[in-house]
Amino acid sequence: MAALAPNIPREGWDSRESRVVGNTHKLLSIFEKFGVHGTFFVLGWVAERHPQLVRDIAASGHEIACHGFSHRLVYEQSESEFREETLRAKRLLEDIAGTEVLGYRAASYSIVRESLWALDVLVELGFTYDSSIFPVHHDRYGIPDAAPAPHRLSTPRGACIVEWPLATANILGYRLPVSGGGYFRLLPYWLSRWGLASINRGKGGPFIFYLHPWEIDPAQPRVVANLLSRFRHYTNLDKCEERLLRLLADFKFGTVREGLSGLGLLPGSASAS
C-alpha cells in the first residue's frame, strides 16, 4: 500500500511474511457464499510468486484484471517504464489465467491530470477499459472534475478507452468517496450504503466498489509508520469483514466486464437501454 511504502522498501518485500493467499481465499469463500463474482485487479509481482492463486480466482468465475507489476505510482514513472511494466504484468496474467485481460487499475489511482498519457499506453497494449480515475480531491490522486459515471473517454492522442471511475456520492455539491477501501472502513456503514444506493437511484446505474484482501485481516503485523499512514491503513480493520457481509446482502454485484457490457460500453455488447 502506498501509505506504508516509505516504511517497507520494495526490494525488501520478499523478506516479509506473505498473507495474500490466505486473505484472498477467505474473500473467495465469502463471495461463493453470496453467489457473487467480481473483478480482481492483480499485481504482477503477486502473480509471479503465487500463480496458483490467479488460477484459483479465475477458476472461481471471477474476472482477472491488471494492477500493474510493482505498485509503482504512474506519475513517478516515465512513459517507457510504465509501458514495459504494464505489458509485463498483462502478459503474465494472461499466460497464467489463460484468458484475455481487458481491464487496468493504477496503483493508488495514480492516473491523474499529469499522467493521462498512460491511457494511450493502455490502448496501445490492448486494454479495453480503465478504472483508475478518482473524481475527488486528495493529496495523492484524483481528478476532481472528471465525469463520475462509466463512459468512453478520449485519450490525449485521440484514441478511445472506456473509463469506470471510482464511486462518489453527491452531497450538496460535494463528491463524497463511497467506493470502498479506506473510505468503507472510515465512514459509518449507513453512510456508505446511502451513498452507493444513491448512485443506483440516480439514473439506475451501477457503481464500482473495491476492497483489498488485507482489509479483512485485522491480525496482520503492524508496521512502524507516521500517524496519518497508520490511521489510513489500520483504522477499523476489525469491522471491515462484517461490513462487507452486510454490503453483499444489501446490493447485487458482478464483474466490471459484465457491468460495462450491460451499459453497452464494451465492443460487441448490446446498447444500453
C-alpha positions in Angstrom: 0.0 0.0 0.0 1.2 3.5 -0.8 0.5 4.6 2.8 3.2 2.2 4.0 5.5 2.4 1.0 8.1 4.6 2.7 8.4 2.1 5.6 8.6 -1.1 3.5 11.1 -0.7 0.6 10.1 -2.7 -2.5 13.4 -4.5 -2.5 12.6 -6.0 0.9 9.1 -7.3 0.0 10.3 -10.9 -0.3 11.6 -10.9 3.2 8.2 -10.1 4.7 5.5 -12.6 5.6 3.1 -13.1 2.8 -0.6 -13.2 3.8 -2.2 -12.5 0.4 -3.0 -16.2 -0.5 -4.9 -16.8 2.8 -6.7 -13.5 2.7 -7.7 -13.8 -0.9 -9.0 -17.4 -0.4 -11.1 -16.0 2.5 -12.6 -13.4 0.1 -13.3 -16.1 -2.5 -15.1 -18.2 0.2 -17.2 -15.1 1.2 -18.1 -14.4 -2.5 -19.0 -18.0 -3.1 -21.4 -17.9 -0.1 -23.2 -14.9 -1.6 -23.0 -16.2 -5.2 -21.0 -13.1 -6.2 -18.5 -12.8 -9.0 -16.1 -9.8 -9.0 -13.1 -8.4 -10.8 -9.7 -9.0 -9.2 -7.1 -6.3 -10.2 -4.0 -8.5 -9.6 -0.5 -7.1 -9.1 2.1 -8.8 -11.4 4.5 -9.1 -8.5 2.0 -11.2 -6.6 1.0 -13.3 -9.7 4.7 -14.1 -10.4 5.1 -15.5 -6.9 1.6 -17.1 -6.5 0.4 -18.2 -9.9 -1.9 -20.8 -8.5 -3.8 -18.0 -6.7 -4.5 -16.4 -10.0 -5.7 -19.7 -11.4 -8.0 -20.2 -8.3 -9.5 -16.7 -8.8 -10.2 -17.4 -12.5 -11.5 -20.9 -11.8 -14.0 -19.5 -9.3 -15.6 -17.5 -12.1 -14.1 -14.1 -11.3 -12.6 -11.7 -13.8 -8.8 -11.2 -13.9 -7.6 -7.6 -14.5 -4.3 -5.9 -14.2 -3.0 -3.7 -11.4 0.5 -3.1 -12.9 3.5 -5.1 -11.8 5.2 -3.5 -8.8 2.6 -1.0 -7.5 4.7 2.0 -8.6 2.7 5.2 -9.0 2.1 6.0 -12.6 3.2 9.6 -12.3 6.5 8.5 -10.8 7.4 6.5 -14.0 8.5 7.5 -17.4 6.2 6.5 -20.3 8.7 3.8 -21.4 8.9 2.4 -17.8 5.1 2.4 -17.5 4.7 0.6 -20.8 7.3 -2.0 -20.0 6.0 -2.8 -16.5 2.3 -2.9 -17.6 3.0 -5.1 -20.6 5.0 -7.5 -18.4 2.1 -7.7 -15.9 -0.6 -8.1 -18.6 1.3 -10.9 -20.4 2.0 -12.7 -17.1 -1.6 -12.6 -16.0 -2.9 -13.7 -19.4 -0.4 -16.6 -19.5 -1.4 -17.8 -16.0 -5.1 -17.3 -16.2 -5.4 -18.4 -19.8 -7.8 -15.5 -20.6 -7.6 -12.1 -22.1 -7.1 -9.2 -19.6 -9.2 -6.3 -20.6 -9.0 -4.0 -17.6 -6.5 -2.0 -15.7 -6.3 -0.1 -12.4 -3.3 2.0 -11.5 -1.6 1.8 -8.1 -3.3 4.3 -5.8 -5.4 5.7 -8.6 -2.3 7.5 -9.9 -3.7 8.3 -13.4 -4.1 12.0 -12.6 -4.3 15.0 -14.9 -0.5 15.0 -15.3 -0.3 11.3 -16.2 -3.3 11.0 -18.6 -0.7 9.9 -21.2 -0.9 6.5 -19.5 -4.3 6.0 -21.1 -2.7 6.0 -24.6 -0.3 3.3 -23.4 -3.1 1.2 -22.1 -4.9 1.4 -25.5 -1.6 0.6 -27.2 -1.2 -2.5 -25.0 -4.7 -3.8 -25.8 -6.7 -2.8 -22.7 -10.4 -2.1 -23.3 -11.2 -0.3 -20.0 -9.5 1.5 -17.2 -10.7 2.1 -13.6 -8.0 4.4 -12.2 -9.6 7.9 -12.2 -11.0 9.1 -8.9 -13.2 12.2 -9.3 -12.2 13.7 -5.9 -9.7 16.0 -4.2 -6.9 14.0 -2.5 -3.3 14.6 -1.6 -2.1 11.7 -3.7 -4.6 11.2 -6.5 -7.8 12.4 -8.1 -9.2 14.5 -11.0 -12.0 16.4 -9.2 -13.9 17.4 -12.3 -13.8 14.1 -14.0 -17.1 12.5 -15.1 -18.3 10.2 -12.3 -20.2 7.7 -14.3 -18.8 5.0 -16.7 -18.1 6.5 -20.1 -16.0 6.4 -23.2 -13.0 8.6 -22.8 -10.9 10.3 -25.4 -7.2 9.9 -24.7 -4.6 12.8 -25.1 -3.6 11.3 -28.5 -7.1 10.8 -29.8 -7.7 7.2 -29.0 -10.7 5.9 -27.0 -10.9 3.8 -23.9 -13.8 3.0 -21.5 -13.3 4.6 -18.0 -15.2 3.5 -15.0 -14.3 6.0 -12.2 -14.3 5.2 -8.5 -17.7 5.8 -6.9 -18.7 9.1 -5.4 -22.0 10.3 -4.0 -23.2 13.9 -4.3 -23.9 15.7 -1.1 -24.9 19.3 -1.6 -22.4 19.6 -4.5 -19.6 17.8 -2.7 -18.4 14.5 -4.1 -18.1 12.0 -1.2 -15.9 9.0 -1.9 -18.0 5.9 -1.2 -16.2 3.4 -3.5 -14.7 1.2 -0.7 -11.3 0.6 0.7 -10.3 3.1 3.4 -13.4 5.1 2.9 -15.5 2.0 3.6 -13.6 1.4 6.9 -13.6 5.1 8.0 -17.2 6.0 7.1 -20.1 4.6 9.1 -21.7 1.7 7.2 -25.1 3.5 6.9 -23.3 6.4 5.1 -21.5 4.1 2.6 -24.8 2.3 2.0 -26.7 5.5 1.5 -24.1 6.8 -0.9 -24.0 3.7 -3.0 -27.7 3.4 -3.1 -28.0 7.0 -4.3 -25.9 6.1 -7.3 -28.4 3.2 -8.1 -31.3 5.5 -7.6 -29.9 8.5 -9.5 -30.0 7.0 -13.1 -30.5 3.4 -12.2 -26.8 2.8 -13.0 -24.2 0.6 -11.3 -21.4 1.7 -9.0 -17.9 0.3 -8.6 -16.8 -0.9 -5.2 -13.3 -2.1 -4.2 -11.6 -3.9 -1.3 -8.1 -5.2 -0.6 -7.6 -8.7 0.8 -5.6 -7.2 3.7 -8.6 -5.2 4.8 -10.3 -8.3 6.2 -7.1 -9.3 8.1 -7.1 -7.4 11.4 -4.3 -9.7 12.7 -1.8 -8.5 10.2 1.6 -7.4 11.6 1.7 -3.7 12.4 4.4 -1.6 10.6 6.0 1.4 12.2 4.9 4.5 10.2 3.7 8.0 10.8 0.4 8.8 12.4 -1.5 9.6 9.1 -0.3 6.4 7.4 -1.3 4.2 10.4 -4.7 5.9 10.5 -5.3 5.3 6.8 -4.1 1.7 6.9 -5.3 0.2 10.2 -8.5 2.0 11.3 -11.5 -0.3 11.6 -9.8 -3.4 10.2 -11.7 -5.3 12.8 -15.0 -4.1 11.4 -14.4 -4.5 7.7 -15.4 -8.1 7.1 -18.7 -7.6 9.0 -19.4 -4.6 6.9 -18.6 -6.5 3.7 -21.0 -9.2 4.6 -23.8 -6.6 5.1 -22.9 -4.9 1.8 -23.1 -8.2 -0.1 -26.5 -8.8 1.3 -27.7 -5.3 0.6 -26.6 -5.0 -3.1 -26.2 -7.1 -6.2 -22.7 -7.4 -7.6 -21.0 -8.6 -10.8 -17.7 -8.1 -12.7 -16.6 -4.9 -14.3 -16.8 -6.6 -17.6 -20.4 -7.5 -17.0 -21.3 -4.1 -15.8 -19.8 -2.3 -18.8 -21.3 -4.8 -21.2 -24.7 -4.1 -19.6 -24.2 -0.4 -20.3 -23.3 -1.1 -23.9 -19.8 0.3 -23.4 -17.7 -2.7 -24.4 -17.1 -3.7 -28.0 -19.7 -6.2 -29.1 -22.0 -5.5 -26.2 -25.7 -4.6 -26.6 -26.6 -0.9 -26.5 -27.6 0.4 -23.1 -31.4 0.8 -22.7 
